[in-house]
């Protein structure tokens, strides 16, 4: 089904391109309207890339107003800005007014200050105050994600009053499935589901059926913490309160899905030794790519220089037993891979809430047993290979295999505990992934290897 949808979308793009070149805009519009607004936004982005923003604006203007608003909310910020620059003031204000409040804030955050000022000038005093309040919340905070479009009920209402209020205000709300009960001071008093309201008698007071053991987040909570709470409880919406426990907005699951994608992308970038960036690959300039990658590569290169200095201190040993050099890549690679395995599992465990900082002793004990077992198995296999296939002496075999056992054990313990230490120090654990672990285990492998060679071989 997914393949068929992609295929039909590609066919539609080809048809619309031909129609636009022939200036058959009405026919192109009809083809577009056969698709969902999400698909229309994707098709429109492809058309802009193929034909230019001018044609994109023309076809966008042919869409019905309600469809155009929905499509606009799904476009990338770059396409949104290009379309805004080609709009009249009247068209712009219609789009901004009709967007869901949280989508409008997202758009305004990406716009140049002069355009935002122009929009605010023609807004009402109440709208300006509300918009400025939301724009002033810290980036990546719960306040920057929330919307004020929710069903607000009073503590003195009955079920019948609540249902009448929902019918009146429901179309302008982000969701009607969860309603929020406030007292006269706007403090959040409880929550009640639409299901509960529908099956209850009209004369029952809300205070008798609402839940007061709700979960809420503060406006200044980090968005990653908010997403973790959503994942933990399976919410579709969550209230956002200020320090006085006054309800100021709600966050819905569609916003959290975007945050989860951003956080996962950021973690992958950090785990690969990149500076985190939310820009798409092809939209990012060469200089920006260089700036994102160079610092980490420089740091890792300096780390490798340290490893090289350690090796140079054992030149005499290497000259006497030159065969030791051939086993260094295997030892260093196995150490790095072992540490990366543990680090990846622990980082993932912390990200989904399976592992907490208090679990460090349990992680240490488990990784010690796992690493010793794996290290012993690898060492036995290597010892047989070194003696039977490589034809080396028992002492060389002992040197390599004892080093393997120690390096794998220590690498896995370090890989397991280092991300937890990073979190304890308020550093992103994702930084302690493959590149960082590999650099540390390289130095550890070399020191262990040559120290044991000196001890066992007596050089």
C-alpha positions in Angstrom: 0.0 0.0 0.0 2.8 2.4 0.9 4.5 1.6 -2.4 1.3 2.3 -4.4 0.9 5.6 -2.6 4.5 6.7 -3.4 4.1 5.6 -7.0 0.8 7.5 -7.4 2.4 10.6 -5.8 5.4 10.5 -8.2 2.9 10.1 -11.2 0.9 13.1 -9.9 4.1 15.2 -9.8 4.9 14.4 -13.4 1.4 15.2 -14.5 1.2 18.4 -12.6 4.6 19.5 -13.9 3.4 19.0 -17.5 0.1 20.8 -16.7 1.8 23.8 -15.1 4.1 24.2 -18.1 1.0 24.3 -20.3 -0.6 26.8 -17.7 -3.5 24.4 -17.0 -3.7 25.4 -13.4 -7.3 24.3 -12.8 -6.5 20.7 -13.9 -3.4 20.7 -11.8 -5.4 21.8 -8.8 -7.9 19.0 -9.4 -5.2 16.4 -9.3 -3.7 17.9 -6.1 -7.1 17.8 -4.3 -7.3 14.0 -4.8 -4.6 13.7 -2.1 -4.4 14.2 1.6 -3.0 17.6 2.8 0.2 16.0 4.0 0.8 14.5 0.5 -0.1 17.8 -1.2 2.5 19.5 0.9 5.1 16.9 -0.2 4.1 17.3 -3.8 4.2 21.0 -3.6 7.8 20.9 -2.2 8.8 18.7 -5.1 7.1 21.1 -7.6 9.0 24.1 -6.0 12.3 22.2 -6.3 11.6 21.3 -10.0 9.9 24.5 -11.3 10.8 27.2 -8.8 9.0 29.1 -6.1 7.0 31.2 -8.6 5.1 28.2 -9.9 4.8 26.8 -6.4 3.1 30.0 -5.2 0.8 29.9 -8.2 -0.4 26.4 -7.6 -0.6 27.1 -3.8 -2.9 30.0 -4.5 -5.3 27.8 -6.5 -6.0 25.6 -3.5 -9.2 26.2 -1.4 -8.4 28.4 1.6 -9.0 25.7 4.2 -6.8 23.2 2.4 -4.1 25.8 1.8 -3.9 26.5 5.6 -3.5 22.8 6.3 -0.9 22.3 3.5 1.1 25.4 4.7 1.4 23.9 8.2 3.1 20.8 6.8 5.6 22.6 4.6 9.3 23.0 5.6 10.2 26.4 7.1 12.2 27.4 4.0 9.2 26.8 1.6 6.9 28.6 4.1 9.1 31.6 4.1 9.3 31.6 0.3 5.5 31.4 0.0 5.0 34.2 2.6 7.3 36.5 0.6 5.1 35.9 -2.4 1.8 36.6 -0.6 -0.2 39.7 -0.2 -0.8 41.0 3.3 -4.4 39.8 3.2 -3.4 36.3 2.2 -0.7 36.1 4.8 -3.0 37.2 7.6 -5.6 34.7 6.6 -3.1 31.9 6.7 -1.7 33.0 10.1 -5.2 33.5 11.6 -6.4 30.1 10.5 -3.4 28.1 11.6 -3.6 26.2 14.8 -1.9 28.3 17.5 1.1 26.0 18.1 1.7 25.8 14.3 1.4 29.6 14.0 4.0 30.0 16.8 6.3 27.6 14.9 5.9 29.6 11.8 6.5 33.0 13.5 9.7 31.6 15.2 11.2 30.9 11.7 10.2 34.3 10.1 12.4 37.4 9.9 11.6 40.0 12.6 10.2 42.5 10.1 7.6 40.1 8.9 6.7 39.1 12.5 6.3 42.8 13.3 4.0 43.3 10.3 1.8 40.4 11.5 1.7 41.7 15.1 0.8 45.2 14.0 -2.5 43.9 12.5 -3.3 41.6 15.4 -5.6 42.5 18.2 -4.1 43.6 21.6 -5.0 40.2 23.1 -3.5 38.3 20.3 -0.3 40.3 20.4 0.0 39.7 24.1 -0.5 36.0 23.7 1.8 35.6 20.8 4.6 37.5 22.5 4.2 35.4 25.6 4.6 32.2 23.7 7.5 33.5 21.6 9.4 34.5 24.8 9.5 31.0 26.2 12.9 29.4 26.0 13.6 27.4 22.9 13.1 23.6 23.5 10.9 24.2 26.5 7.4 23.0 27.2 6.2 26.6 26.9 7.5 26.8 23.3 5.6 23.7 22.3 2.2 24.2 23.9 -1.0 25.7 22.5 -3.7 27.7 24.4 -6.4 26.0 22.3 -7.9 23.5 24.7 -11.3 22.8 26.4 -11.3 24.7 29.7 -14.1 23.9 32.2 -15.0 25.4 35.6 -15.3 23.5 38.9 -18.9 24.6 39.4 -20.1 23.1 36.1 -22.2 20.0 35.7 -21.8 17.4 33.0 -24.5 19.0 30.9 -22.8 22.4 31.2 -19.5 20.9 30.1 -21.0 19.2 27.1 -22.7 22.4 26.0 -19.4 24.3 26.4 -17.6 21.7 24.3 -20.2 22.0 21.5 -19.6 25.7 21.5 -15.8 25.8 21.7 -14.8 22.4 20.4 -14.1 23.4 16.8 -11.5 25.9 17.9 -9.7 23.5 20.3 -6.7 21.3 19.5 -8.5 18.3 21.1 -11.8 17.6 22.8 -10.9 14.2 24.1 -9.4 15.5 27.3 -10.9 18.5 29.1 -9.3 20.6 31.9 -11.1 21.8 35.0 -9.9 25.0 36.5 -10.9 27.0 39.5 -11.6 30.8 39.5 -7.9 31.5 39.9 -7.1 29.5 36.7 -5.3 26.8 38.8 -5.6 23.4 37.3 -8.0 21.4 39.5 -8.5 18.2 37.6 -9.1 16.6 34.2 -12.0 14.7 32.7 -12.3 12.7 29.5 -14.9 13.2 26.8 -15.9 9.6 27.2 -16.6 10.1 30.9 -18.8 13.1 30.1 -20.8 11.4 27.4 -21.7 8.4 29.5 -22.5 10.4 32.7 -25.8 12.0 33.6 -26.2 15.7 32.8 -26.8 16.8 36.4 -23.6 15.2 37.9 -21.1 17.9 39.1 -17.7 17.7 37.3 -16.0 17.5 40.7 -17.6 14.1 41.2 -16.2 12.5 38.1 -12.9 14.4 37.3 -9.5 13.0 38.1 -7.3 15.1 40.4 -4.2 12.8 40.2 -3.2 14.2 36.8 0.3 14.6 35.4 1.3 18.1 34.3 4.6 19.7 33.1 6.0 23.1 33.8 6.4 25.7 31.1 10.1 25.6 31.6 10.6 21.9 31.5 12.9 20.7 28.7 11.2 19.2 25.7 13.1 15.9 26.0 11.8 15.4 29.5 8.3 16.2 28.3 8.6 13.6 25.5 9.8 11.0 28.0 6.7 11.6 30.1 4.5 11.2 27.0 6.2 7.9 26.2 5.9 6.7 29.8 2.2 7.4 30.2 1.0 7.1 26.6 -0.8 10.5 26.7 -2.3 12.1 23.7 -2.3 15.5 25.4 -0.7 16.9 28.6 -1.5 20.1 30.5 1.3 22.8 30.9 1.2 24.8 34.1 3.3 27.7 35.5 5.0 27.8 38.9 1.7 28.8 40.5 0.0 25.6 39.0 -2.1 27.8 36.7 -3.0 26.1 33.4 -1.5 28.0 30.5 -1.7 25.5 27.7 -1.5 21.9 26.5 0.9 19.9 24.5 -0.4 17.3 22.1 1.2 14.1 20.9 1.7 15.3 17.3 4.1 17.9 18.6 5.9 15.3 20.7 6.4 13.0 17.7 8.3 15.8 16.0 10.4 16.3 19.2 11.2 12.6 19.5 12.4 12.7 15.9 14.6 15.7 16.5 16.0 14.2 19.7 16.8 10.9 18.0 18.4 12.7 15.1 20.5 14.8 17.5 21.6 11.7 19.4 22.6 9.9 16.2 24.6 12.9 15.2 26.4 13.1 18.5 27.1 9.4 18.5 28.7 9.7 15.1 30.9 12.6 16.3 28.9 15.4 14.7 27.7 18.7 16.0 23.9 18.4 16.3 22.0 20.2 13.6 18.3 20.1 12.6 18.9 21.1 9.0 18.4 18.6 6.2 21.5 17.3 4.6 21.0 18.8 1.1 19.9 22.1 2.6 23.0 22.5 4.7 25.9 24.4 3.2 29.3 22.9 2.7 30.8 25.3 5.2 28.1 24.3 7.8 28.9 20.6 7.2 32.6 21.3 7.7 31.9 23.3 10.9 29.7 20.5 12.3 32.3 17.8 11.6 35.7 19.4 12.0 35.9 20.0 15.8 35.2 16.3 16.6 37.5 15.0 14.0 40.2 17.3 15.4 39.6 16.1 18.9 39.7 12.5 17.8 42.9 13.1 15.8 44.6 14.6 18.8 43.5 11.5 20.8 45.1 9.3 18.2 48.3 11.4 18.5 48.3 10.5 22.2 48.0 6.9 21.3 50.9 7.3 18.9 53.1 8.9 21.6 52.4 5.9 23.9 53.4 3.5 21.1 56.6 5.4 20.4 57.6 4.9 24.0 57.7 1.1 23.4 59.8 1.3 20.2 62.5 -0.9 21.7 60.0 -3.6 22.6 58.5 -3.5 19.2 61.9 -3.8 17.6 62.7 -6.9 19.6 59.4 -8.6 19.1 58.2 -7.2 15.8 55.3 -9.7 15.6 53.5 -7.8 18.3 52.7 -5.1 15.8 50.5 -7.4 13.7 48.1 -8.0 16.6 47.7 -4.3 17.6 44.9 -3.5 15.1 42.9 -6.5 16.2 43.3 -5.7 19.9 42.4 -2.0 19.5 39.5 -2.7 17.2 38.0 -5.3 19.5 38.4 -3.0 22.5 36.6 -0.1 20.6 33.8 -2.3 19.4 33.3 -3.8 22.8 33.0 -0.4 24.5 30.7 0.9 21.8 28.4 -2.1 22.2 28.0 -1.4 25.9 27.7 2.4 25.5 25.0 2.0 22.8 22.9 -0.3 25.0 23.2 1.9 28.1 22.5 5.2 26.2 19.4 3.6 24.7 18.3 2.3 28.1 18.7 5.7 29.6 16.8 7.4 26.7 13.8 5.2 27.2 13.9 5.2 31.0 14.9 1.6 31.5 18.1 2.6 33.2 18.5 5.3 35.9 21.6 6.7 37.5 20.9 4.7 40.7 21.4 1.6 38.6 25.1 2.2 38.2 26.2 -0.6 40.6 23.9 -3.1 38.8 25.3 -2.0 35.4 28.9 -2.4 36.7 28.2 -5.9 38.0 26.4 -7.0 34.9 28.9 -5.5 32.4 31.8 -7.1 34.4 30.3 -10.6 34.1 29.4 -10.1 30.4 32.7 -8.6 29.4 34.7 -11.3 31.3 32.8 -14.1 29.6 33.1 -12.5 26.1 36.8 -11.6 26.7 37.6 -15.1 27.9 35.9 -16.7 24.8 37.7 -14.4 22.4 41.0 -15.0 24.1 40.7 -18.8 23.9 39.9 -18.6 20.2 42.8 -16.2 19.6 45.3 -18.3 21.6 44.5 -21.4 19.5 44.9 -19.3 16.3 48.2 -17.7 17.4 49.7 -21.1 18.2 48.2 -23.3 15.5 47.8 -21.0 12.5 50.3 -18.2 13.1 53.0 -20.5 14.6 53.9 -18.1 17.4 55.3 -19.0 20.8 53.1 -19.6 23.9 54.5 -16.4 25.5 53.3 -14.3 22.5 50.0 -16.0 22.7 49.6 -15.3 26.4 50.6 -11.7 25.8 48.0 -11.1 23.2 45.2 -13.1 24.8 45.7 -11.8 28.3 45.6 -8.3 26.8 42.4 -9.2 25.0 40.7 -10.4 28.2 41.7 -7.2 30.1 40.9 -4.8 27.3 37.5 -6.3 26.5 36.6 -6.4 30.2 37.7 -2.8 30.9 36.2 -1.4 27.6 32.8 -2.8 28.3 32.8 -1.6 31.8 33.9 1.9 30.7 31.4 1.8 27.8 28.6 1.0 30.3 29.5 3.5 33.0 30.8 6.5 31.0 27.4 7.5 29.6 26.0 7.3 33.2 28.8 9.5 34.4 28.1 12.0 31.6 24.4 12.2 32.6 25.5 12.7 36.2 27.6 15.7 35.1 24.7 17.0 32.9 26.4 16.1 29.7 24.5 14.4 26.9 25.3 10.7 27.2 25.2 10.4 23.4 28.6 12.1 23.3 30.0 9.0 25.0 29.3 6.8 22.0 31.5 5.2 19.3 34.1 7.8 18.5 34.8 8.8 22.1 34.8 5.2 23.4 37.1 4.1 20.5 39.6 6.8 21.3 39.7 5.9 25.0 39.9 2.1 24.4 42.7 2.6 21.9 44.9 4.2 24.5 43.8 1.6 27.1 44.6 -1.2 24.6 48.1 0.1 23.8 49.1 0.6 27.5 47.7 -2.8 28.5 49.3 -4.6 25.6 52.8 -3.3 26.0 52.7 -3.5 29.8 51.9 -7.1 29.6 54.4 -7.7 26.8 57.1 -6.2 29.1 56.0 -8.4 32.0 55.4 -11.7 30.2 58.2 -11.5 27.6 60.7 -10.0 30.0 61.8 -7.3 27.6 
